[in-house]
């Protein structure tokens, strides 16, 4: 019941963010500033504090890399197979990317950090890094390939290279590998900032969620949600079971890859010729349904 209550609390924060937007309190400019605090400060602090004192050789393993890459690649292929016949390219491309592109940063890592121990959280941080390096290029390639958007993959990768969360991950791994000490006042301050990651991220996600009635396509949205929240965790479960990873790695990977569709897919769709209204609806639907699916997943791996 405690876990379910915590997940309901996450949903409540999402709805608060949505309500604050409709009330005119979280305007687009205020949401952007709040998002900047989460993206540039709170989430990097969470990633750094999760990794700087860990045995990096124990958490960054070849099986973890292979598992994450295999799950994301196979889900992208399955999403293409199931959506290739849709007659609207803008909607087809969005349905594909949203079936595998996971909310690893704004929901996955903060949720793991609030539910599991330091080792699982450190591994989840690595999953975030690997996942970002895999799913972002695939997403860009699909959107550009189907919609003919005018962008270069190298430009998107350059932006990814400036991602503050990935930079914090690399810094944490470097310090952990070298065994360098970090002064206690610094760690205390970073822990305080890290505690803000989940509530800030959820408010930002809630403030960007939109549901447009005329754009409802229950079959397409149901396919996206089913692939993302049921099929993808099942594929991850099979993959990491076959790889024989330890319990902390298994737990981190399953929960992280079982998160709903990332809000960033809406941004990518809007910029690269996808159906942005459809994308927003799918983010909303998968996020709401994930309260139940994540409860089941977490109970299974506890």
Phi, psi and omega per residue, in radians:
X1 nan -0.599 3.133
X2 -1.101 -0.742 3.131
X3 -1.114 -0.797 -3.132
X4 -1.101 -0.671 3.095
X5 -1.108 -0.660 3.126
X6 -1.148 -0.746 3.135
X7 -1.169 -0.642 3.053
X8 -1.123 -0.593 3.068
X9 -1.109 -0.646 3.083
X10 -1.113 -0.761 3.113
X11 -1.097 -0.692 3.127
X12 -1.068 -0.728 3.114
X13 -1.121 -0.685 3.073
X14 -1.026 -0.815 -3.109
X15 -1.198 -0.562 3.059
X16 -1.092 -0.771 3.104
X17 -1.043 -0.743 3.105
X18 -1.113 -0.759 3.136
X19 -1.116 -0.699 3.123
X20 -1.136 -0.581 3.076
X21 -1.185 -0.812 -3.131
X22 -1.138 -0.494 3.120
X23 -1.413 -0.081 3.130
X24 1.456 0.149 -3.138
X25 -1.465 -0.853 3.069
X26 -1.597 1.398 3.065
X27 -1.219 2.993 -3.120
X28 -1.056 -0.666 -3.135
X29 -1.227 -0.708 3.116
X30 -1.188 -0.676 3.090
X31 -1.107 -0.687 3.120
X32 -1.093 -0.716 3.120
X33 -1.176 -0.725 3.116
X34 -1.114 -0.705 3.107
X35 -1.110 -0.659 3.127
X36 -1.109 -0.689 3.104
X37 -1.107 -0.768 3.137
X38 -1.144 -0.796 -3.007
X39 -1.302 -0.713 -3.045
X40 -1.680 -0.276 -3.059
X41 -2.159 -1.079 -2.981
X42 -1.179 -0.870 -3.124
X43 -1.146 -0.774 3.048
X44 -1.037 -0.658 3.098
X45 -1.091 -0.719 3.123
X46 -1.112 -0.783 -3.140
X47 -1.113 -0.771 -3.114
X48 -1.133 -0.822 -3.119
X49 -1.149 -0.407 3.132
X50 -1.403 -0.326 -2.993
X51 -2.089 -0.369 -2.949
X52 -1.177 -0.391 -3.103
X53 -1.996 0.356 -3.123
X54 -1.779 2.737 3.025
X55 -1.349 1.780 -2.992
X56 -1.099 -0.642 3.141
X57 -1.074 -0.466 -3.109
X58 -1.442 -0.436 -3.080
X59 -1.826 -0.501 3.111
X60 -1.744 1.521 -3.041
X61 -1.941 2.706 3.094
X62 -1.018 -0.650 -3.125
X63 -1.157 -0.603 3.090
X64 -1.140 -0.793 3.136
X65 -1.084 -0.847 -3.128
X66 -1.057 -0.755 -3.109
X67 -1.098 -0.836 -3.125
X68 -1.119 -0.795 3.138
X69 -1.089 -0.736 -3.119
X70 -1.126 -0.759 -3.115
X71 -1.146 -0.847 -3.115
X72 -1.118 -0.722 -3.122
X73 -1.172 -0.769 -3.126
X74 -1.174 -0.636 3.108
X75 -1.214 -0.621 3.079
X76 -1.121 -0.712 3.118
X77 -1.151 -0.747 3.129
X78 -1.131 -0.717 3.125
X79 -1.108 -0.674 3.074
X80 -1.116 -0.761 -3.104
X81 -1.063 -0.738 -3.062
X82 -1.411 -0.366 -3.060
X83 -1.967 0.050 -3.004
X84 -1.168 -0.359 -3.079
X85 -1.660 0.017 3.106
X86 -1.140 2.363 -2.980
X87 -1.544 0.030 3.070
X88 -1.987 1.805 -3.064
X89 -0.929 -0.710 -3.108
X90 -1.084 -0.679 3.120
X91 -1.372 -0.661 3.125
X92 -1.019 -0.829 -3.107
X93 -1.112 -0.690 -3.141
X94 -1.180 -0.737 3.113
X95 -1.040 -0.639 3.131
X96 -1.159 -0.926 -3.025
X97 -1.216 -0.552 -3.076
X98 -1.395 -0.093 3.110
X99 -1.454 -0.220 3.131
X100 -2.326 -0.409 -3.018
X101 -1.302 1.855 -2.936
X102 -1.642 2.641 3.094
X103 -1.453 1.227 -3.044
X104 -1.282 -0.613 -3.041
X105 -1.544 -0.925 -3.005
X106 -1.365 -0.347 3.123
X107 -2.195 -0.833 -3.035
X108 -1.022 -1.049 -3.073
X109 -1.113 -0.821 3.094
X110 -1.052 -0.626 3.115
X111 -1.170 -0.761 3.096
X112 -1.073 -0.776 -3.122
X113 -1.075 -0.579 -3.119
X114 -1.502 -0.118 -3.048
X115 -2.041 -0.581 -3.024
X116 -2.082 3.122 -3.049
X117 -1.423 -3.129 -3.031
X118 -1.117 -0.641 -3.115
X119 -1.153 -0.780 3.122
X120 -1.114 -0.691 3.130
X121 -1.131 -0.689 3.108
X122 -1.106 -0.746 3.120
X123 -1.150 -0.676 3.098
X124 -1.076 -0.609 3.083
X125 -1.096 -0.687 3.103
X126 -1.194 -0.687 3.072
X127 -1.035 -0.703 3.087
X128 -1.023 -0.795 -3.129
X129 -1.133 -0.849 -3.140
X130 -1.101 -0.801 -3.107
X131 -1.046 -0.742 3.131
X132 -1.095 -0.714 -3.114
X133 -1.227 -0.343 -3.141
X134 -1.698 -0.882 -2.969
X135 -1.322 -0.531 3.134
X136 -1.126 -0.863 3.103
X137 -1.066 -0.691 3.125
X138 -1.086 -0.772 -3.136
X139 -1.066 -0.792 3.136
X140 -1.116 -0.756 -3.136
X141 -1.081 -0.722 -3.140
X142 -1.151 -0.841 -3.107
X143 -1.117 -0.762 3.141
X144 -1.188 -0.737 -3.097
X145 -1.131 -0.700 -3.082
X146 -1.484 -0.697 -3.034
X147 -1.686 -0.173 3.131
X148 1.169 0.538 -3.112
X149 -1.152 2.622 -3.096
X150 -1.597 1.516 3.085
X151 -2.687 2.873 3.116
X152 -2.030 2.416 3.128
X153 -1.057 -0.622 -3.118
X154 -1.096 -0.584 3.117
X155 -1.190 -0.720 3.108
X156 -1.144 -0.677 3.117
X157 -1.181 -0.595 3.089
X158 -1.117 -0.702 3.078
X159 -1.126 -0.699 3.118
X160 -1.089 -0.620 3.135
X161 -1.159 -0.324 3.114
X162 -1.714 0.125 -3.123
X163 -1.086 2.096 -3.079
X164 -1.129 -0.487 3.110
X165 -1.206 -0.739 3.097
X166 -1.173 -0.647 3.097
X167 -1.111 -0.742 3.105
X168 -1.115 -0.654 3.100
X169 -1.098 -0.807 3.131
X170 -1.107 -0.680 3.110
X171 -1.128 -0.770 3.123
X172 -1.094 -0.752 3.123
X173 -1.113 -0.729 -3.139
X174 -1.096 -0.822 -3.131
X175 -1.156 -0.690 3.097
X176 -1.139 -0.688 3.140
X177 -1.154 -0.667 -3.115
X178 -1.485 -0.200 -3.132
X179 1.195 0.535 -3.108
X180 -1.369 2.451 3.115
X181 -1.377 2.644 3.054
X182 -2.121 2.233 -3.054
X183 -1.011 2.480 -3.085
X184 -1.031 -0.740 3.107
X185 -1.009 -0.599 3.121
X186 -1.193 -0.798 -3.121
X187 -1.136 -0.651 3.113
X188 -1.109 -0.780 3.124
X189 -1.123 -0.729 3.125
X190 -1.170 -0.641 3.088
X191 -1.080 -0.690 3.127
X192 -1.133 -0.728 3.105
X193 -1.172 -0.687 -3.132
X194 -1.089 -0.572 3.134
X195 -1.131 -0.351 3.134
X196 -1.463 -0.203 -2.992
X197 -1.032 -0.882 -3.059
X198 -1.169 -0.907 -3.136
X199 -1.079 -0.706 3.126
X200 -1.132 -0.772 -3.124
X201 -1.090 -0.731 -3.114
X202 -1.175 -0.692 3.084
X203 -1.088 -0.722 3.138
X204 -1.147 -0.752 3.119
X205 -1.090 -0.813 3.138
X206 -1.049 -0.641 -3.111
X207 -1.262 -0.245 -3.132
X208 -1.836 -0.111 -3.101
X209 -1.286 2.356 3.122
X210 -2.341 2.506 3.016
X211 -2.226 1.993 -3.095
X212 -1.869 1.879 -3.065
X213 -0.887 -0.892 -3.110
X214 -1.055 -0.375 -3.099
X215 -1.608 0.092 -3.109
X216 -1.081 2.250 3.046
X217 -2.385 1.544 -2.979
X218 -1.062 -0.653 -3.124
X219 -1.154 -0.821 -3.121
X220 -1.172 -0.778 3.128
X221 -1.139 -0.703 3.101
X222 -1.073 -0.659 3.096
X223 -1.124 -0.782 3.133
X224 -1.072 -0.861 -3.103
X225 -1.114 -0.726 3.134
X226 -1.107 -0.772 3.111
X227 -1.120 -0.779 -3.036
X228 -1.234 -0.760 -2.965
X229 -1.775 -0.237 3.127
X230 -2.039 -0.954 -3.073
X231 -1.205 -0.789 -3.074
X232 -1.105 -0.796 3.056
X233 -1.076 -0.606 3.116
X234 -1.156 -0.741 3.094
X235 -1.105 -0.738 3.110
X236 -1.088 -0.724 3.140
X237 -1.053 -0.812 3.136
X238 -1.137 -0.749 -3.086
X239 -1.131 -0.847 -3.080
X240 -1.333 -0.424 2.998
X241 -1.176 -0.758 3.134
X242 -1.133 -0.577 -3.140
X243 -1.349 -0.244 3.081
X244 1.165 0.656 -3.126
X245 -1.305 2.853 3.102
X246 -1.250 2.924 -3.074
X247 -1.037 -0.768 3.140
X248 -1.081 -0.737 3.125
X249 -1.147 -0.760 3.128
X250 -1.042 -0.824 -3.124
X251 -1.062 -0.862 -3.110
X252 -1.066 -0.781 -3.075
X253 -1.162 -0.778 -3.083
X254 -1.128 -0.792 -3.110
X255 -1.197 -0.767 -3.128
X256 -1.097 -0.773 -3.108
X257 -1.372 -0.148 3.074
X258 -1.646 0.103 3.141
X259 -1.286 2.812 -3.106
X260 -1.239 3.121 3.133
X261 -1.087 2.374 -3.086
X262 -1.219 2.485 3.078
X263 -1.078 -0.499 -3.120
X264 -1.092 -0.371 3.110
X265 -1.135 -0.545 3.058
X266 -1.115 -0.730 3.141
X267 -1.139 -0.817 3.117
X268 -1.047 -0.768 -3.133
X269 -1.083 -0.729 -3.119
X270 -1.141 -0.616 -3.073
X271 -1.497 -0.460 -2.973
X272 -2.079 0.543 2.952
X273 1.468 0.199 3.115
X274 -1.469 2.998 3.113
X275 -1.407 1.694 -3.005
X276 -1.209 -0.604 3.123
X277 -1.143 -0.750 3.079
X278 -1.103 -0.701 3.132
X279 -1.095 -0.764 3.141
X280 -1.100 -0.743 3.120
X281 -1.054 -0.747 -3.116
X282 -1.174 -0.664 3.075
X283 -1.069 -0.794 3.135
X284 -1.071 -0.875 -3.075
X285 -1.103 -0.807 -3.105
X286 -1.186 -0.596 3.126
X287 -1.169 -0.766 3.133
X288 -1.149 -0.825 -3.115
X289 -1.145 -0.513 -3.099
X290 -1.118 -0.335 3.071
X291 -1.020 -0.741 3.106
X292 -1.329 -0.764 -3.082
X293 -1.187 -0.673 3.109
X294 -1.192 -0.611 3.062
X295 -1.016 -0.811 3.136
X296 -1.120 -0.814 -3.111
X297 -1.054 -0.820 -3.100
X298 -1.142 -0.684 3.101
X299 -1.115 -0.616 -3.126
X300 -1.229 -0.575 -3.092
X301 -1.653 -0.184 3.137
X302 -1.159 nan nan
